[in-house]
Amino acid sequence: MSSVSANNISGKVVVITGGSSGLGETTARHLASLGASVVLGARRIDKLEAIAADIRTAGGKVAVQATDVTRQDEVKALVNLAQERFGKVDVVINNAGLMAIAPLAETRVDEWDRMIDINVKGLLYGVAAALPIFQEQGSGHFINISSVAGIKVFSPGGTVYSGTKFAVRAIAEGLRHEVGGKIRSTIISPGAVESELKHGSSDAQGAAFVKDFYQQNEIPSESVARAIAYAIEQPADVDINEIVLRPTVQEF
């Protein structure tokens, strides 16, 4: 990475939900190595503390806080922590997600509710927490993690998951249209990438399908971390609106 690009990340304060594993963890480590101050939220504080210790040992700047994205007050507290600890907030990465794969006929309504609460409402809580700060600063960047399942319906089994990821793209695009003069909005739509997302299905058949699908297709989470860094490192007048990335072998 060129020094110019790295310097455009260095000094930025980046909030990441779902920061205890997978894409969130890998992105946090990558951005911290490029000089960003990272603020990580997730429910598993022990995992967050271990990641933070690694980042600090490597000379990076980090703060962590236990955060359940289904609770608006906790998301707001995470964004506020970033502002209190580092004086500003430059980027919010709405990364926390749940993928529960099962046919609609199984009527797993509790899982539908969880996916809507985490994937859609959790994102909106991130926007609600940061948007007033971004507007006051006159700058900011939302990075919203969608999926190729937000471009093409992943069915049978992933219909509700796809519905939530279509919603992510719609909200992120509407956000860009409403506040895009000074505030950037990026949609990242990965295919099969190594993360804990694949463990979200309680339906045995759905879980087996997902496991097999990922075994055949998945690529390392670093691929998404690099895409996120690319969006962040652009000059302020450039808004990378959407990045779709798949394993080369993935057909869907």
N, C-alpha and C positions, 0 to 999 in steps of 0.2 A: 504494500500500500504506500502510495506516495506521501511525503511529509505534509504536503498541502492538504490532502484528504484527511490524514490523521489529525492534523491541527484543527480541522473543522469539527472533529469529534471531541478532541481534548478540551477539557474545561466545561463541557456540557453536563447538565444534571438530568439523568434519565431514570424515570420510575418504571419498574417492570412488575406486573402482576403475574402470578404463577411462576415466581422466580426460584422455586426450590428444586426444580428438576427440568430435564428436557430442554426445549427451546429457550425458556426463560433463563435457566441457569447458564447455558452455553452462551447466550447473547450477553448476559451480564459479565461473564468472564472476558468475552471478546471486547466489549466496549470499554471495560475497565482497563484492559491492556493497552487500549488506544488513548487513555487519559481521561475518559469520562468518569464522573462521579455517579455511581449506580445506587438506586434505592429499591430494595427488593421486598415484595410482599408475597406471602403465601400462608397457608394454615400451619405448615410444619416449621415451627420456629427453630427446632434443632437443626434441620437441614439448612435453613437460611444462615444460621450462625456458623455452620461448618464452611459453607461457601464464602461467607464474609471473611472468615479467618484466612482462607486461601488467598482471597483477593488482597487483603491487607499485607500478607506475607510477601506477595509479589509487588508491593508498593502502590496498590490501587486504593481508591477512596470508595467507601461503601457504607450504607446504613441499611438496617433490616427491621421489619416489623411484622408481627403476626397479623395476617389480613385474610378475611373471608370476603371474597368479592360479591357475595350475595347480600352483604350488609353495607348499605351506603355509608354509614358512619365510619366503618373501618377503611373503606377505600378513600374517603375524604381525609382520614387521619394519616394514611400513608402518603398522600400527596402533600399534606401539610408538613409531614416530617421532612420531606425533601426540601421544602422551602425554608423550614427552620434550620436544618442542619447545613444546607449548602447555599442558602440565600436566594434561590430561584428554582424554577422547573423549566427545562427546555423541551423534554420529550416524555410522553407517556406511552408505554407499550402495553396495550390491552391484550394480554397473552393468555390469561387463565382460560382454560377450556375443558369441557367434558364431552366425550364421544361415547354414547351408549347405543350400540347397534342391536336392533331387534325388530322383527316385523311389526307393523302397526297392529295386526291381529292379536299380538300378545298384550296389548293395551297396558303397557308399563307406564302409566300416567305419572307416577312418582319420578321416573327417569326423564320423562318429557319436561316436567316442571323443573328438574335440576338443570337440564341443558338450557332451558330458556332463562333460568335465574343466573346461571354462570356465564353463558355465551353471549346473551343479549343484554340482560339487565346489568350484569357485571361490567360490560363495556360502557353502557350508558352512565353507570355510576362513576367510571373513570373520566368520562367526558364532563359530567356535572362537577366533579371535584377540580378538574384542571382548567376548564374553559374560562372561568372568571379570572384566574391567574394569568392565563395566556393573553386574554383581552387587555388586562391591565398592563402587562409587559409590552404588548404590541408584537408578540412573537410566540411561537410554540409549535409543537409537532406531535400529532397523534399518529401512532402506528397501531393498526388494528389487525390482529391475526385472524384471517378467515381460513379458507381451505379450497382445494379444487372442488370439494363438495358444495361450495358456495357458488360454483359456476355451472355445475352439472349435478342433477339430483342423484345421490348415491343410494339407489334402491335396487332390490328390496333390503330393508333393514336400517338404512341411514336416512330415512325420509325426514324425521324430525330434526336430526343433526343437520342435514342439508338446509332445512328451513331456518335454523338459527344462523347458519353461515351465510345464507342469502340475505338475512337480516343484517348481519355484520357489514356486508358490502353495501347494502342500501343506506344504512346509517352513516357509514364512513364517507360515501359519495355525497350524501346530503349535507354532511358536516363540511366537506370541502366546498360545496356550492355556497353554503351560508356564511362561512367565516374564512374562506380561502385567500382573501386578500393579504392577510399577514400570517395566518395560521395554516400549517401544512397538514395534510391528511393522506396517509399512505395505507393501502390495503396489501397485506402479504398473504398470498394464497398458496400454501405448500401442498404438495402431494404427500406420499408416505415418507415421513421423516422420523428418525429414531427419537422417541419420547415416551412418556408414560400415558399419553393419550390413548394408545392402543389397548390399555388395560381397563378401560372404562365400561366395558359391556358385562352385565351380569347374566344376560341370556347366553346359555352354553353354546348354542349353535352360532350365534353372532360373534361371541368371543373367539371361537375356533376359526371362523372365517377371517376375522380381522388379524389374528395371529399369523395365519397362513399368508394373507395378503401382504402384511408387512415383511415377513420373512423373505418373500420373493422380490419385494420392491424397494424397501426403505434405504434411504441415504442418511449420512450423519447430520446431526442437528447444526453443525458448523455451517452447513450450506445456507440455512436460514439466517444464522447470525451474520454472515457476510452480506446477505441481501439487505438486512436491516441496517447494517453499517453503511452500505451504499446509499440508501435513502437518506440517512441522517447527514452524511458527509457532504451532500450537495450544497452549493451556495444557497443563501436564503431565498433567492428569487426563483429557485428551481424546486418544484414539488413533484416527486416521483409518486404518482397516484396509485399505481398498482403493479405488483410484481407477482407473477405466477411462476412457480418453479416445481418441477416434478423430477423424480428419478427418470433417466432416459429410458428405462425399461418399462415404466408405468404407462399403461394404455389409457386408464380412466382419467 
